[in-house]
Amino acid sequence: MEEHKVPLWRDDRFLKIAGQVLVMLIVLIVAAVIVNNVTVNFRRLGLNFGFGFMSNPASFGIGDSAIPYTSTDSFGRALLVGLVNTLRVVVFGIFFATILGIIVGIARLSDNWLVRKLASIYVEIFRNTPLLLQLFFIYTVGFLSLPRVADSVQLPGPTFLSNQGIYLPWPTGSARSLIALALLIASLALVIFFWQRRLKVMELEGASGNGYRNLLFGLGAVGLLALLFGLEWQAPAFANEAVTGGLHLSSEFGALLLGLVLYTAAFIAETVRAGIQSVSKGQWEASKALGVNSGQAMRLVIFPQALRVMIPPLTSEFLNLAKNSSLAAGIAYGDVYQIATTINNQTGRVIEVVILVMITYLTINLIISLGMNLLNQRVQITER
């Protein structure tokens, strides 16, 4: 008996492959048209596409620079300063927004009426007002209304507050501080490693893990000693109507960081609240039946289960924070977007500058996504 052949126009496998090929052809045609238009317009204007201009002197200053920079440095160096400034805001913003968001999210479910209402008011205010408006308010009302440097407010630490920013104690760059910092990082990494080993031993073997506990206390003591006595801290000092020494965080940086943290934390709080509420009430009841108090139940039972639900939306919030950092231009903070705009205005290299900015934000967001995806895989339930 002859096998009946299905016509190509009815073959599901052929149609799927043909559809993908067609889509790819359309994408390539659109890309070719865009490249051709750009090339034609460049020739018409007498311009050449390239990034050689990045080695030219920038000839503009940057008020807030975490790395050495002068106006005689190149455009590439200026863009690097903007990238470092952006990364500072993104890294610290994600860290503090996560902590504040978890606290507020748990407070939203508190049995205390006042705590629950205050958390709700905070979330509703910051979620329902534009971020740029919040940045303007924090910058003008919060930081610019502080006293001038000559009349700086001194806080314990010592820490100085003025309309020029915040001055904090900071370790010096001496060899002793670098060694202590390396020792601190190594201690922290070993603590995380042995803590995970201890949990695995307790889960698989039912042992108490006291041996690991003593080791963890020893590593914690080493890290604490390195932090307190190994690092050579330099405290800011007030002299001649100026503050010198320590770490200076500008008003623009402080306003941007605070605005991003408060805004993003409000969304993270709702994610945390929804994740906790997704855990069945039976888990609470089982914890209480075992004699576990509410704090331990949240830390050991509820929150680890809710984390599996929270991580995907948390990833979106972290990505939004990274992209929202471009609003720094509104308060004159020298992030990568603001500096790229200045370079564009001076050189007229719109296409090249836009490509660099797009690649920068794309790389930052892909790194955040990769890290969160790895974390998501770690917290998922392993099926046997």
Secondary structure, DSSP 4 states (H G I P E B T S, - for coil): -PPPPPPGGG-HHHHHHHHHHHHHHHHHHHHHHHHHHHHHHHHHHT----SGGGGSB-----SS-SS---TTSBHHHHHHHHHHHHHHHHHHHHHHHHHHHHHHHHHTT-S-HHHHHHHHHHHHHHHSS-HHHHHHHIIIIIITTSPPGGGPEEETTTEEEETTEEEE-EE--SHHHHHHHHHHHHHHHHHHHHHHHHHHHHHHH----HHHHHHHHHHHHHHHHIIIIIS-EE--EEETTEEESSEEEEHHHHHHHHHHHHHHHHHHHHHHHHHHHTS-HHHHHHHHHTT--HHHHIIIIIHHHHHHHHHHHHHHHHHHHHHHGGGGGGGT---HHHHHHHHHHHH--HHHHHHHHHHHHHHHHHHHHHHHHHHHHHHSPPP-
